[in-house]
């Protein structure tokens, strides 16, 4: 039986419309606050702890995000050269948004949603997307070493040229069209949960060794 051909997709990232410069403190992130069509440039909100904030059609350029941003919603926005390292953003949602040339090391986006999102040329080592739902998402040229995708649901998700060394996919839930293209999958855990995924290129010999180890297969080299 011929395998069904996988659909090539790109996230439906929104194009920004006109934005106005942020005015502090009126446009600063706040609990349950809503901000639309605002440009944040060079702002530092790292000392803030925010719940329930909503941003739509916003441009973030060289911004340090609040240390706590739980239950937030970011829609039709762009995050360029932003710092979200160690941000606690659990139960948050992001739609039709691009993150590029940023730093999200240690970001916790647990039990959240990403839909139509492009994450490109971004450092994301130790980031956690555990128990989240990812739909129409592309990770491109990202450092995802030791990232956590445990119990994550994947639907139309692609990793391109990413370093996924020691990333965790235990109990992952691939639903449709999960692809890895030219990625480093050395020492990844949970490979057996990725049934149905497509892996193209990369270090396939290292991948085979990792898979054998997960299955308890001992491979002995000829002497």
GIDALIN-V489268 format. One record per helix or strand. SS is the DSSP state (A for helix, B for strand). FROM is the first residue (numbers start at 1). LEN is the number of residues. If there is no record, write none. Layout:
ss->[SS/SS]
from->[FROM/FROM]
len->[LEN/LEN]
This chain:
ss->[B/B/B/B/B/B/B/B/B/B/B/B/B/B/B/B/B/B/B/B/B/B/B/B/B/B/B/B/A/B/A]
from->[20/34/38/44/49/54/59/64/68/73/78/83/88/93/103/108/113/123/128/133/143/148/153/163/168/173/184/189/191/198/204]
len->[2/3/4/1/3/3/3/1/3/3/3/1/1/8/1/1/8/1/1/8/1/1/8/1/1/9/1/1/3/3/11]
